[in-house]
């Protein structure tokens, strides 16, 4: 498989993260995959936001889980953008997606959409939580899954294998050759995050990873030239 460049929450280094504006920009920049985050609103909508609360990325305050979709829609998510729902992203861009789910409840809601819209070939599902990965795999036969980790050792490989994940998405600042070799022995793909500098990109390529998650579209243009 060719080296993949994955747009982190779209291109959050230059556009408001997890907005339609950011996702469209990622597609126009030619990034291979667009990564996004999913939470459930109070009334069960699959909203695209990273944090559990709206404080950092909107002009509002409070937990996502305490707000209805209508209340979330009233917020400014940056440059006049509104908080999107997952279905809107599916319609706004054609790119493959990597959808990060935060818990089992989000896995169940996502499973319904994936089944209804036949998204197995387009959407890879990722999570930091083993039980969420296991749940989406149970509910959506054939789904591609990835286990994410920030602080980890070789145990991340064993955890990924246990829940049937084909990919590990790993914090590049903690990645070691030992972890890479262990993952390769288990036939896992390895994605490094967040790769925003040429030094990190060179490390990713030196370790022969399968791809990099980045905040900036420039990584797409330079990745092919980095040995």
Secondary structure, DSSP 8 states (H G I E B T S, - for coil): ---EEEEETTTTTTS-TTSHHHHHHHHHTT-SEEEEEEEE-TT--EEE-SSSBSTTTSS--SBGGGS-HHHHHTS--STT----BHHHHHHH--SEEEEEE-SHHHHHHHHHHHHHHT-TTTEEEEES-HHHHHHHHHHSTT-EEEEEESS--THHHHHHHHTT-SEEEEEGGG--HHHHHHHHHTT-EEEEE---SHHHHHHHHHTT-SEEEES-THHHHHHTT--
